Amino acid sequence: MRDTAILLLNLGGPVNLGQVEPFLAALFGDRDLITLPCPAWMQPSLARLIARLRAPGAKGRYAEIGGGSPLLRESALQGNALRAALRAAGRDEAVKLCFRYAAPKAAGLLRALKRDGIRKLVPVTLYPHDCRATTGSSLRELAVEASKVGLELLPGVDHYATDPDYLDALERPLRAALAELPDATVIFSAHSLPVRQIAAGDPYEKEIHATRDALMARLGPIPGGYTLAYQSRTGPVRWLEPPLKAVLESMGGKDVIVVPLSFVSEHIETLHELDIEYREVAHKAGVRTYRRVAAPGTDPAYIRCLTRRVLEMLP
């Protein structure tokens, strides 16, 4: 349907070092994602201050992974793969990226789509787990911007924590890693979330547990066992536990396989946090072998997951 566009929703990231500080300001300024300890009207100003203070360190980390986030490129490849699969199924809808904190952002994108004759939008999250701070924040923004330009926001794909094809995309590389390190402990690592958000009813933790449990059921008992840890914490509030750093520090003498459970693309949390920072933690703790499983990316099973669910939602 040429009047309908499929929007792939994700966080976005700075494509070069000059975009790091504005990206951080947008990130910390979003009260849906991070509630800073201040009145709502003060958060944008405080966010700009935090971004200015954090930018030098963040720029150093982005420099170590190539000078910027690869998320735009990674998401574009996923969009291309989804578009090709939909064309093969006889559908001709436009497939576009829509990022929350970096271009292409909703406001400009929707105005352009309106000019191109688009009337309806089908949102598709690139966050596998239902979460009010990520998918929820993107959908709320999308609803506001769609109403401004008179576009209809249709029901879309908002989570798929236990979708069999999504699980296939996680299971296959994990089995390959276990074939090489059969005695390894598997550490499922997910992006953390403040405990107060879970207490307020956010389903994220339950969704993470559902993915973990489904993968454990598929793989069955293994000699090294499984554990779940959380990464990417920031600020003084209480976050979901246990932290990945503490888990790795308890793994001296063992092989470990880290599975990035809540990420479908390679970006700063995988390429720097897991591959550089936590690899160093593991080395200092005496971990014998540290192996990190790749994110799904354009794995055919993951693209099948998205394609099937999009086809279910299209008019």
BELVENSUL-V847184 format. One record per residue. N is the residue number from 1. RES is the residue in one letter. D_CENTER is the distance of its C-alpha to the mean C-alpha in Angstrom with 1 decimal. Layout:
BEGIN
N|RES|D_CENTER / N|RES|D_CENTER
END
This chain:
BEGIN
1|M|28.6 / 2|R|28.8 / 3|D|28.4 / 4|T|24.9 / 5|A|21.6 / 6|I|18.2 / 7|L|15.4 / 8|L|11.9 / 9|L|9.7 / 10|N|6.9 / 11|L|7.2 / 12|G|9.5 / 13|G|11.3 / 14|P|15.0 / 15|V|16.5 / 16|N|19.5 / 17|L|20.8 / 18|G|22.6 / 19|Q|19.4 / 20|V|18.0 / 21|E|20.2 / 22|P|19.7 / 23|F|15.9 / 24|L|16.3 / 25|A|18.9 / 26|A|16.8 / 27|L|14.0 / 28|F|16.7 / 29|G|18.7 / 30|D|16.5 / 31|R|18.2 / 32|D|15.8 / 33|L|13.1 / 34|I|15.7 / 35|T|19.3 / 36|L|21.5 / 37|P|24.9 / 38|C|26.8 / 39|P|27.9 / 40|A|25.5 / 41|W|27.8 / 42|M|27.5 / 43|Q|23.7 / 44|P|23.5 / 45|S|26.3 / 46|L|25.0 / 47|A|21.5 / 48|R|23.4 / 49|L|25.3 / 50|I|22.4 / 51|A|20.8 / 52|R|24.2 / 53|L|24.5 / 54|R|21.2 / 55|A|21.2 / 56|P|23.6 / 57|G|21.6 / 58|A|18.3 / 59|K|20.3 / 60|G|21.6 / 61|R|18.3 / 62|Y|17.2 / 63|A|20.7 / 64|E|20.3 / 65|I|17.6 / 66|G|19.6 / 67|G|19.9 / 68|G|16.6 / 69|S|13.0 / 70|P|12.8 / 71|L|9.7 / 72|L|12.4 / 73|R|14.3 / 74|E|11.7 / 75|S|10.7 / 76|A|14.4 / 77|L|15.2 / 78|Q|13.1 / 79|G|15.0 / 80|N|18.2 / 81|A|17.9 / 82|L|17.3 / 83|R|20.2 / 84|A|22.4 / 85|A|21.9 / 86|L|22.7 / 87|R|25.7 / 88|A|26.9 / 89|A|26.8 / 90|G|29.0 / 91|R|26.6 / 92|D|26.7 / 93|E|24.1 / 94|A|22.4 / 95|V|18.7 / 96|K|17.1 / 97|L|13.9 / 98|C|13.5 / 99|F|11.5 / 100|R|11.8 / 101|Y|13.0 / 102|A|14.3 / 103|A|16.4 / 104|P|16.5 / 105|K|16.5 / 106|A|17.7 / 107|A|21.3 / 108|G|22.4 / 109|L|20.7 / 110|L|22.3 / 111|R|25.6 / 112|A|25.6 / 113|L|24.8 / 114|K|27.7 / 115|R|30.0 / 116|D|29.2 / 117|G|30.3 / 118|I|27.1 / 119|R|27.7 / 120|K|24.9 / 121|L|21.1 / 122|V|18.9 / 123|P|15.3 / 124|V|12.7 / 125|T|9.2 / 126|L|6.4 / 127|Y|4.8 / 128|P|7.5 / 129|H|8.8 / 130|D|11.0 / 131|C|10.7 / 132|R|13.1 / 133|A|11.4 / 134|T|8.3 / 135|T|9.5 / 136|G|13.0 / 137|S|13.1 / 138|S|12.3 / 139|L|14.9 / 140|R|17.4 / 141|E|17.4 / 142|L|17.7 / 143|A|20.6 / 144|V|22.4 / 145|E|22.2 / 146|A|23.2 / 147|S|26.2 / 148|K|27.3 / 149|V|27.8 / 150|G|28.9 / 151|L|26.2 / 152|E|25.6 / 153|L|22.2 / 154|L|22.3 / 155|P|20.5 / 156|G|17.3 / 157|V|14.6 / 158|D|12.7 / 159|H|11.5 / 160|Y|12.6 / 161|A|12.3 / 162|T|15.7 / 163|D|16.2 / 164|P|18.5 / 165|D|17.2 / 166|Y|13.6 / 167|L|15.4 / 168|D|17.6 / 169|A|14.9 / 170|L|14.1 / 171|E|17.8 / 172|R|19.5 / 173|P|18.3 / 174|L|18.7 / 175|R|22.2 / 176|A|23.0 / 177|A|22.1 / 178|L|24.2 / 179|A|27.0 / 180|E|27.3 / 181|L|26.8 / 182|P|28.2 / 183|D|28.8 / 184|A|25.4 / 185|T|23.5 / 186|V|20.0 / 187|I|17.5 / 188|F|14.4 / 189|S|12.0 / 190|A|9.4 / 191|H|8.1 / 192|S|11.4 / 193|L|12.6 / 194|P|16.2 / 195|V|18.7 / 196|R|20.3 / 197|Q|17.5 / 198|I|17.7 / 199|A|21.5 / 200|A|21.3 / 201|G|20.0 / 202|D|16.2 / 203|P|15.5 / 204|Y|12.2 / 205|E|14.3 / 206|K|16.3 / 207|E|13.5 / 208|I|12.3 / 209|H|16.0 / 210|A|16.5 / 211|T|14.3 / 212|R|16.0 / 213|D|19.3 / 214|A|19.1 / 215|L|18.4 / 216|M|21.2 / 217|A|23.5 / 218|R|23.0 / 219|L|23.7 / 220|G|26.3 / 221|P|27.7 / 222|I|27.4 / 223|P|29.6 / 224|G|27.1 / 225|G|25.3 / 226|Y|21.8 / 227|T|20.1 / 228|L|16.9 / 229|A|15.8 / 230|Y|13.4 / 231|Q|12.3 / 232|S|11.5 / 233|R|14.3 / 234|T|16.2 / 235|G|19.5 / 236|P|22.4 / 237|V|21.3 / 238|R|20.9 / 239|W|17.4 / 240|L|16.6 / 241|E|18.5 / 242|P|19.4 / 243|P|17.9 / 244|L|17.1 / 245|K|19.8 / 246|A|22.4 / 247|V|21.6 / 248|L|22.0 / 249|E|25.1 / 250|S|26.6 / 251|M|26.2 / 252|G|29.1 / 253|G|30.9 / 254|K|28.3 / 255|D|26.0 / 256|V|22.3 / 257|I|19.4 / 258|V|15.9 / 259|V|13.3 / 260|P|9.6 / 261|L|9.1 / 262|S|5.7 / 263|F|4.1 / 264|V|5.9 / 265|S|7.0 / 266|E|9.1 / 267|H|8.9 / 268|I|10.6 / 269|E|9.1 / 270|T|10.2 / 271|L|13.1 / 272|H|14.7 / 273|E|13.8 / 274|L|14.0 / 275|D|16.3 / 276|I|18.6 / 277|E|18.6 / 278|Y|18.3 / 279|R|20.4 / 280|E|23.0 / 281|V|22.9 / 282|A|23.4 / 283|H|26.2 / 284|K|27.9 / 285|A|27.7 / 286|G|29.5 / 287|V|26.9 / 288|R|28.6 / 289|T|25.8 / 290|Y|22.1 / 291|R|20.1 / 292|R|16.3 / 293|V|15.1 / 294|A|13.2 / 295|A|9.8 / 296|P|10.9 / 297|G|11.0 / 298|T|14.1 / 299|D|15.5 / 300|P|18.2 / 301|A|17.3 / 302|Y|13.7 / 303|I|15.4 / 304|R|18.1 / 305|C|15.8 / 306|L|14.6 / 307|T|18.2 / 308|R|19.9 / 309|R|18.0 / 310|V|18.5 / 311|L|22.2 / 312|E|22.6 / 313|M|21.6 / 314|L|23.6 / 315|P|27.1
END
